[in-house]
Amino acid sequence: MSTVNVVATGDAIVTHRISANPNANFTALVDLLRSTDVTITNVEMVFPGPGRKPSTTFHGTHLGVEPELLSEFEWLGINLYGMANNHASDYGTDGLVASLEELEKRGLAYAGAGRTLREARQPRYFDAPGGRVAFISAGSSNARLSLAADPGIADAGRPGIAPVRLQKTHYIWQDRFEDLREILADAGVDVTSSGTTAPGIHFPYPDRNVYDPPPPGGIAVEGVHFVPDANPRVQEDALTRDVEALQSVVDEARRQADLVIVGLHCHEGIQGRWNNEVPAEFLRPLAHGLIDAGAHGVVGHGPHMLRGVELYKGRPICYSLGNFVFNLEVISAFPPEVYEQQGMPPTSTTADLYDAVTGYADQPKFWESVVARFSYDDGVLTGTELHPITLGRTEPRSRRGCPEFAAPDDAVRILERLDELSEPFGSRVKIERTGDFYVGRITST
């Protein structure tokens, strides 16, 4: 094995052609993607094709686009496609299978989704000039309802994603816990529940836990734990069996490839919140465990904004690379219920929706990010580059969301913020100028 360079990007929501963009900073970014040995992205949408049927399970909005837009990814130079995210089942299992068929028809290697659980978890490989790269993808957000399943004696497998399922626990002041129990009981909630009636079941019955019993002294209400504790907080923990399954796949891949990269799609943030800069409690130990199992790098995405980076045992972890392409506002169509949930008539159009829903444009963090480039010699990390990008927040809706290398002032600001976010992980981002642009390099404190 010789030198292998890997580029990883964040969330890609491509709803129209971006390849016609003549902007010099965009074409310079495309040159970086194409000139690197392996380029990876998270595809946060599906390609269900004609006759698509929206699922009742969706987060925010359904993200289904025309299959022809996969040509844009090919034009960008993407080699490996992550499909384990909370929008994988937006158009049901049929829509997901149609998407996988489109990828397969084009010979595009994807990971994180499949027709069975085993297929969704398996590594996908790309033979670069300097060595063989394995890519594994999994997601925590909406994992319970998008979960793939293996076939049984009488049942075919269920298409879905490779999951990292979560258990949320609310720790309550000890002297207030009994008050909470009484309030719930008065409201008709069964507070005697200590666990599910069917251990390991994927879906909760009312007042029953989803997976495992709560910690001692606690109760399970609608799949959520409440526990008395001297340190009140909200905590999310990854299911041990999902973590162990993912580690096992990493161990398999390290024996079959020269490099192993894992993509994790996690919207979850600290204290049970979504889409913030601090990852949920489970994410750091999960990433460390994957590197301990043999991964050469872990790249996260999901919250649509940057989170910190870390060097762990000399290997990079990006807790979120934010958005890469974010053309959401000009998607061609949504199901009527998307408009109904906004109090709009079902005859509304996407133009109507984004005239009313303006929160994306009001959130600057959604429109700036980095593209990460890692160099390895014989499996050893020899270089890190974090290239700041902006996505045209102030552009008209028709042009907003297309990435380009950030202008100098924006680039420095983005990297300085990423440095601040990385310090709690024992890492820093060193800022350097390279020609017309700035780049960040990950260092340990």
N, C-alpha and C positions, 0 to 999 in steps of 0.2 A: 504494500500500500504506500502511496506517495501522498502529496498534499491534496486535501479535499476541502473545498469552500462551500459552505451551506448558508443560504439566505432564508430567513423565516419572516413572515409577515403576520399581521393580525387578521381581523375580520374583513372578509371581502363580500360586499353586497353590491353586485354589479347588475343593474337593471336596464342599461342601454349601452351602446357602443362607446367606449372611451378611446379606442385605438386611433381615432381621427384627430385627437387632441394634438395640436402642433407646438404646444408650450415646451420651451427648451428644457426647463427643469423637470417636466414630466418625461420627456424622451431620454434625459440623462438617467433618471431613475429606472426606466425600462432597460436601458443599456446595462445597468448594474444587475438587474434580475436575469437578463439573458446571458450575461457573461460569466455568471457564477455556475459552478458545477451542478448544484442542486438547489432548487427554489421551491419553498413550501408555503402554502397558504391555507387558511380556514375558509371553507365555502359555506357561508351562513345563509343558505337558501337552497331550494330544491328546484328541479326541472321536470315538473309532472307531465307536461305535454297536453295535447288536446283532450277534452273531456275530463279535466281535473276536478276532483271533488275535495272541498276543504274539510279538514278535520275539526272535530269539536275541541281538540286539544291544541291550543296555540298560545304563544306568549306575545302579547302586544298586538302584533299583526301577522297575518299569513305572509310568508315570503316565498312565492312561487314565480319563476320567471321562465322566459322562453328558452328551450334547449339550445338554440343557436348561439346564445350568449357564452356558452362554453368556449367558443372560438376566441373570445376575448382573453380568456385565461391562457389558452395556447399561445396567442400572440404575445402575451406578457412574458412568456417563458416559464410558466409554472410547470413543475415536474411531479409534485406530490400534493394531493388534495385531502385535507381533513374534512370529514363529514359528520363528526360527532358533535352536534350542537343542538340547542333547544328548538331550532326550526326544522329539524330533519323530518318530523312527522306532521308538518303543517298541512300537508295534503294526503295524510293517511299512509298506510303501508303501500298502497298502490302507487302513490306519488313518489315515495322513496324508491321503490323498485324501478320505476320509470327513470328516475334520476341516475341510479346505478347503471342501468342499461345504457343510458346516454354516455356516461363516462367510459364504460367498457367498449362501446362501439367505436369510440375515438382512441382507444388504447391508453387512457389516462389512469394512472395508478392512484387509488384512493384508499383511505383507512378510516376506521371509526364507525362505519355503518356496514350493514350486510343483511343478507336474507335470513341469517341465523345469528345467534349470539357468538358462537365460535368464529364465524366469518367476520363479524363486526370487530372482534378483538384482535384478529390476526394481524401480524406485521405485513406491510407492503414494502417492496424493495425497488430501488433504482440504482442501476449500474452507472456510476459516474466514472470519468477517466481515471481518478485516483483511488477508487475503491467502491465497494458496495454499501449503500446507505439504506437502513431500515427506518421506516416511519410507522409509528403507532399513534392512534388518536382515541381519546375518550372524553366524555363530558359529564359534568355534574348537574348542569341546569336542565330541568325537565327530564332528567334521566329516568325517573320512575315511570313516566307515562310514554316515553319513547324507547323503552327498553327492548332490545332484541331478545329473542328466545330460541333455544334449540328445539329440534323436533322431538316429539314423544312417540309412544307406540301408535297412537291413533291420530296424532296431530302433526301437521307440517310446522316447520319453524316459522317464527314471526319476524319479519323484517324490522330493524330498528338500529339503535346505536349501542356502542360499547359504553356501559354506564359506570359512573362513580356516584352511587346513591348516597344520600345524606340523611342523617338523623339530627333534627334540631332539638335542643334542650334549653329551656328557660330556667335559670337558677334564680330562686326567689329568696329574699331575706327570710331567715328561719322564723322570726317572730311574726311574719305576715303570711306564711305559707298556709296555716290553718284557716286564716280569713279567706284566702283565695279558694281553698277547697270548699268552704262553706258557701261562698258566692256561686261557684260553679254548680254545686249540688242544688242550691235554691233555684238555679236557672234550668234545672232538669238534666244536667250533665251527669253521666255515670262516672263518679270519681273513685269507684272501687277498682277500676280497670288497672291492671298491672302489665298487660302485654296482649299481643294478638291471640286470637283463638286458633290461628294457624301459623306457627312460627315460620318466618321467612316469606310470608305472603307479600306480594308486590303492591297491593292496594288496600287501604284501610277500610275497615267497617267503622260505622259511627262509634266514637268513644273507644276505639281500640288502636293500639299502636301498629305502625306499619311493619316494623322489622323486629327489633329486639326490645326486651322489657326496659323500663326506665331504671336509672340508678336507684340504689336502695333508698326507701323512704319517699320516692317520687310517685307521680301518677302519669298516665298517658291519656291525653285528650285529643281526639281527632288526629292521631298520628304524631302529636307533639308532646314532648316530655316537659313536666314541671317538677322541679326538685328543690327542696329547702337547702340553703347554702349560705355561708357567711360572706360570699363574694357574688353579689347579684350580677348576672350577665346573660347574654344569649350566646350559645356555642353550637356550631355545626360540626359533626364528625362524619368522616367517610366510613361506609360499611367495610369492615375488615375483609369480608369475602371478595368485595370488588377490588380493593387495594391489592390483595394477594393475587387475584387473577391477573391484574395488570402487571404486577411485578414478575409473574411467571412468564408472561408474554415477552417482557423485556429481556428476561434471562434467555429465552429461546432465540430472540433476535440477535443478541450479542454473540451467539455461537454461529450465526448464519451470515453476519454482515460485519463490515469494518467499523461502521458508525451506527448508532441507534439514537434517533431523535423522537421524543414524545411530545405530542400536542395535547394540551388540556384546555377545554372550554369551560370556564367557570365565571358566571356572572356574580356569584355570591361574594359578598364582602363581609367585613367585620360586623359583629352584632346583628347578624341576620339580614343585613341590608344588601340590596343589589346595586350594581353599577356605581361603585365608589373606588377610591384609589388604594384602599387597604384590603388585601385579600382576606377571605374567611380563614378561620382558625385551622381548618383541615388542610389548607393548600400547601403550606410550607413543609410539614412533615410528609405529605404525599409526594411532593417533588423530590425531597431528600431521599425518600425510600426508593423512588424510581432510579435515581442515580446510583444509590447503593446496589441496586439490582443489575446495573450495567449500562444505563442510559448515558450517552455522551452529552446530552443537552435536553432541557425541558423548556418548551415555549408555550406560554399561556395566552389566552384571549378570552373575550366574552363581555367584559364590562364596558366596552366601547371607549375606554380611556386607558392611559398608561398606568401601570403599577411598577414597583421597583424591580431591579435586577439583582442577581446574586451570583457569586462564584462559590460553589460548594464542591469541595474536594477537587478544585481546579476545573470544574465543569460549569457551564453557564445555565442559569435559570432566569427566564423572563416571565414574571408573574402575570403580565398582560402587555401585549404589543399594541393594544388599542385598535383603532380602525385602520384598514389599509385602503379599501375602496368603500364609499358610503353613499351610493346613489339612491338610497331608499325613497327619497321624496318624489322621484319620477318613475316609480314602479307602475306598470301598466294597469293593474287591476287588483282589487281586494274583494273578498266575499261581502255580501250585504251586512253580515253581522258585525264586521269591523266598523262600519259606519254607525250601526245601531248602538254599539257600546259607547260611542261618542255623542249620542243623542241626535244623530243626523239621519235624514231619511235614507232608506236603503237604495234609493236611486242615485245617491251621491257618487261622485267620481273621486279619484285620487287627488286631483287638483283641488276639489272642494275640501277634502280631508286636511291637506297640508296648508290650506288657507286658514283652517281653524286650529290645527295642532302645530304650533310653532316652536315647541320646546327644544327640538333638535338644534335649530339655528341659534337658540339662546344659550347653548351649552358649549363654550369654547373648547373644552377638553375632548369633545367628540371629534374635533376637526384638526387635531395635531397628534403626531405619534412618532414612532421610529420604525425603521426596517433594520433588522439585526442580521449581521453577516459574521459567521464564525469560520475560522481556519483551523484545520487539524492536520498534523503530521503524524502518521502511524497511530492515529487515535488520540493523540495528545493535543489539547487546545493550545494553539500558538498565537492566535490573534482574535480580537473581538472588535467589531465596528458597529456602532449604533448610528444610523443615518436618520437625522430628523426629517420628517415630512409634514406638510400641511395639505389640507383637503379643500381649500377654497371656501371657507365658511362665509365670506362676504360676497361670493359670486352669486349670480342668479341661480335659482333652483335648478335650471336646466344644465348648469355646468358645475354645480356644487358636488363635492364628494370624490373628485378625481385627484389622486395623489401626485405630489411633486416634491422634489427636494426643497427644504425650507430655505427662505432667504436668511442671510446671516444673523440679523437680530432675532428673528423667530427661532432659528436653530439653537442659538446660545441659550435663549430662555427655556426652550423645551428640554435641553440637556441639563441645565441647572436644576430644573424641577425634577427630572428623573434622578439626578444625583441625590436630592433631598429624600425622594421616595425610597432610594436604595440603601441609605445609611442605616436604617433599622435592621437590615439584613447583613450588616457587616461588610458592605461593599460600597464603592463609590464609582462615579462616572467621571473620567478624566476627559476634558474637552480639548480637541486639537483642530487646527485648521488644515484642510487638505485641498489645495487649489482654491476653487471658488466656493467651497462648502465647508461646513464643520462636521466633525464626526466625534462620537463618544467612545471611550474604551473602558471596559469594566475592570476595576482593580479591587483588591481586597484591602480592608483597613487594618 
